[in-house]
Structure formats: structure tokens, C-alpha cells
């Protein structure tokens, strides 16, 4: 418990609660049950994309194509649905698109050895271009009711997609904690050569990370399309950057090997909540980006100082020969 | 020295690529083989060059600055607002460039004083600068200052702050003989940066920081100061790009340059800079920027749509990198083989 309280997840959850309380001072509507579930509901796309991005960041990589992958998968979903495909097939097609998009990144990064930022920046352009080529640049509208329906389902007053996303977070969290190969992501990110020497399949792990990013982006596309009810050409535009910001906020370190799915999800929730809070406070939407930027910079700055202070403490302890801290040294 | 030879061939390859490309374009459409038309065509991507050239310095230090696309919009809107406030347009231009420098200082301080990844920092400032650029006109309007220009809010949302004086707008079209002013500015900027990078101690520091920051610290390199300067130059270049776009599109907008991130980074990387730091040249970036810019122009000229061009650009970036990386791997493999052969003989 003490460990949790000192974690980034706790810091960001605390900030989130403070933010809600602060907003509540000016507009008590925020405390209504519906307002809270609405914030959760609005954050789902970003939560799912961020979970996929998390695996890549674990391995010390970066994927700036996830937003475009979501857009592409949404276009495939919308197009196949309007062609009259049954909904299960259309969703499968979208998921396969996401996985393939992720695998293209994976091939470039693991086999052709293109640095991740370059590879995914290239595919960002490619996927966005493909989106427009498939649709001819027009929006996909008049989607069948079958895809919009699940968005209205509720269990115990909470939307179906919130439950679904919570389930996905729980599964991801359980897997990353308990399933041994999932720890490979951390090992590769922490020390790639060390992991290689230990016999971990480094290439395969990297391959899996980028494929998972594509898979989660496609999941996000399904939720996104269902919630919005149409696919615009700038669907999920800029979500790649928001997903990276969400991960950093949630304590997933870009230096690799550190972080949890819970952190990534809370980070994404936080990013969305800021947007909702500004609406509740009556601040025009144009200030969204400025606030998101300031909060991201503030959090990493605080985190840097906390880390430096802890490091200093540890060093001083070592000089004093403090036995109680020696254990955690190595 | 093996790597200098490698770099030289890379730039030479770019020159060859540029010439071949122009010849092919000329075969498709003979108007391309006219120097005046070619120079005029550069106006379409001058802003990419302005931003990419100083970004090379940042990438050499193993850093990155993705906030430059927001700085473009911020500089543009600053220029417009200053002019609406009744300030002389050239003073307004100076203010816009100053804003770019301040933005760069902010990035530079944050990068130099903390160990936070530059990508995260400039991601934060990307959001922040874009937000400020979008919010500033609204805030000023709220305070009773007619920030949207004479035409009001509706016109502002549609086309930004318009009605800038001809003396400023004309700068984007004026020429010396057949060379457009903006292209001359690019060349001057490139010469200055290249002298800085290749002829001064500052330039060598940049490479050393990129190769091994710890070694740089221990050999007494002023790492923090050098890093701050690199980001300041990047901010300045982005502000130049934003101001140029303002004149080129004859209006000041907060979202100018928003889609320039991919071409800017492509130009630097295709120009031979290593995203992991330690290598790169100004002339490489300039040549790569020209190759990409003319490629885009050529594809547009033969009727390729903008969407497909985006796909082609992405593919060019990925392919170029893959070829370069595989060549590196092959080169190492050959050296290993040679070393083994020598050992057997010796």
C-alpha cells in the first residue's frame, strides 16, 4: 500500500481528484453520476490507444502511427459495414487491419532496423493517405444501427463500453503482472543486450509490441466508430501524441522498462478529464491544448525533481553506510 | 576515416538524386527544365527548409524538437496580432522571430536542466504553443482588444488575420534576378548554420554531445549552454518559417504549418542525420529538403493527388532509412569478414 501511495499512479489519481473537486467548487454538476460516467465514456478511445502504445514504450520504442492506425481501421469498419457486411465480419476486418498496420511497423523496426520514430512517422503519413484514398476524402456516414446500438447499452447504469474497457485494462494488467512472456517487454526496454544474453527473444518481443499497438488502436477504432456514429477524415487525428502524453503522465517511462497498464489508463483518463473540466468551468475549447501541454510539462518536471531528490537521499545514505538502505541499492 | 567518406558519398548521392529527379520531371513536363520555374517552385516548401535546417543541429545532439510546427503557428499569430495592434509590420516580424527564440529558450532550458526525454518536453510544448496560439486571439478579444482584425470573428475563423500590408507580403514573391527572396534567405541561413556547425567549436560540441554526452561533460564541454543554443536556433528557424508562411498565404493563422512535421523530419533524416545523434550536415538536410520538395511538386504536376503524395512521402522516408540501415549492417559484415580473413592469414 505504501508503495502504491508513492507511485506515479497515485500522484496522477490524486491530481485527478483535486481537479474534479476544484471544478466542483464552481460547477457542482460535475459530482453527478452521469457527469462522471460521461467523462469515463469519452476517454475510452484514448485509453485503448494508450494501452497499445504502452507496450511499445515499455520496449523503449515509440509509435506515432497509432492515431492513423485507428483512423484507418475505422475507415475499414465503416466501409465494410456500408457494403453490407455483417457486423462481426466488419469488426474482424477492422481488427485485422490494425494488426497488419502494426505488423508493418514491426517488420520495418525489427528486420529492416529502421529507428522506431522514423518508421512510425513514415507509416503515419502512409495510413492517413490510405484512409483518404479508400474513401475518396469524404466522410463515412449512414452507418447501420447495429454498430451504434452497443453504445446505448447499459449495465448497472454504466455504459457497456466502459465495462468492456475496464475488462480490457484488467486483463492487460493481469497479463503484464503474471504472464512471464509479458515481462519480456520490460526486460527488453530496460536492457536490450542484457535481455538478449539472458535468452529472451528480443526481436520477437519488439515485433509483438508494435503488433499489439496496432491491435489496440483497432479496438479503439471500433469503440470510436460506435460512439460517434460516423467516420470523419481526421478521425483520431493527433491521438498518437495524446497517447504518448497519457503514458508519460501515468508513469510509463520513455526510457523503457517502467510502468503499468493502470498508469497508462489513468493517464489517458486524466488527459480526457482535463478537457471535460474545462467545459464544466466554461473555458472555451481552444484552451484545451495549452492546458494539456502545461500539465504534461508540470508533471514531468515534478517527477524529475522527486527522482533527483530520491537519488540524492540514496547517495547520502550510501556515504553514511546506512544499512537499511543498502538492500535496495544494487 | 571511414565515416567521412560515407557522409560525403551520401551528400553526393543526394545531388545525383536531385539532378535525376529534375531530369525525369523535365521529361514529363518540359517547363520543369527552366531554372526560373524550378526556383519559383521552391516557394511551396521554403518553410520546410527554414525549420529543417536548424533542427539538424538539435538532432545531431541526439535530441528532437517536434514543437517547431506549433512555433510556426505561434509566430504567425503573433505577427498578425502585433500588426493589428498598430505596430509597424517589420517590427511585428521582429517580435514574431523573438517569440520563436523565446519558445526555443524554453525548450532548451527544459532539455538542458532536466534529464527528461526531449521528445516528451517538445511534445508538451507542442501542445502548449499550439494552445497559446489558438487561445491568444480569443483572450485579447475578451479583454476588449479587436484581435480578429477588421473583419471580425467569422472572417478570422475562416481565413485568419488578413489585410497585411503589401510591403510585407511582397517579400515572399520578390526576386533578385530570378532567385526569390525567401530562397536567398534559406541559402544565407544554411551558410550561417553550416559555418556554425562545421567551423566553430560550438559545432564540434554538438557532435560530441550527440555521440557521448557523459564524455562531453567530463571533457569540459559547456553541455547545457550548447544544448540551449541548439534549441534556440530551432525555435528561430520555426518562427522564420511561420512568418514566411504568413506572407505566402497573405494571412496570419494559428494552425499554419500544422502538417509540416513529417516533411521536416524526413528532410533531416534523409539528409543523413542520425536520429540517435552524432551525425548530420546542413547541406545534406538542404539537399534532401530540395529532393523531397521537388518530388512533391513533380507528383502534383503529373496529377497525383495530395493523399497519394502523403503515402509516397511516407514510403520514401521508410525506404531511405531501411536502405541506409541495411547498408550499415552489410558494411559491418564485410569489415568483420575482412578482419577474420586477415587473422587467418596473420
Interface residues (C-beta under 8 A of the other chain):
Chain A: X62 X108 X112 X113 X114 X115 X117 X118 X119 X121 X122 X123 X124 X125 X126 X128 X129 X130 X132 X133 X137 X241 X244 X245 X248 X254 X255 X284 X286 X287 X288 X289 X290 X291 X292 X293 X294 X296 X297 X300 X301 X304
Chain B: X64 X110 X114 X115 X116 X117 X119 X120 X121 X123 X124 X125 X126 X127 X128 X129 X130 X131 X132 X134 X135 X138 X261 X262 X265 X266 X269 X275 X276 X305 X307 X308 X309 X310 X311 X313 X314 X315 X316 X317 X318 X321 X322 X325 X326 X329
